[in-house]
């Protein structure tokens, strides 16, 4: 057993690849996630997966998966994790975020999220519009990744994974809105670019 002092020193780091592309013929995707833990208890952490779609945000596995046929979480040797996505279609194009939480620790660094992986499944005829959106979405997500980390700090105060995800999504939307309000010229540039 770890003492309270040891648990309080728990520090977690989560890493994910930024992009993963799947060919149109791919039926199953595996998204990797790795974490390192220092000063944490020997009990396994909770593994959480979320995704950001075009118009909404979803919790996939927090830690139980919402659809066991579609999603499976694999715990691999060496603190590696994989999210398996079955029956892959272009509708699964999104930003996927991996989160790790040692819920028995009071350290704010014991609950962390990765920067997200942009998954893109190509169609037989490549869709530039969706690809452009995914690039924009991933840029915004990386810009606000510190918000995700900050919200994971208050993980222990929130009772469920769904509430954690909603808090992250709301904070990202607020910051994105505030950023666009401060930069009206950028919005005009984006509109011209999209019209092309």
Secondary structure, DSSP 8 states (H G I E B T S, - for coil): ---HHHHHT-EEEEE--SEEEE-TT---EEEEEEEEEES--SS--EEEEEEE-SS-EEEEEESSBS-TTTEEEEEETTTEEEEEE-S--GGG-EEEEEEEE-TT---GGGEEE---EEEEE--SS--HHHHHHHHHHHHHHHHTHHHHHHHHHTGGGSSSHHHHHHHHHHHHHHHHHHHHHH-HHHHHHHHHHHH-
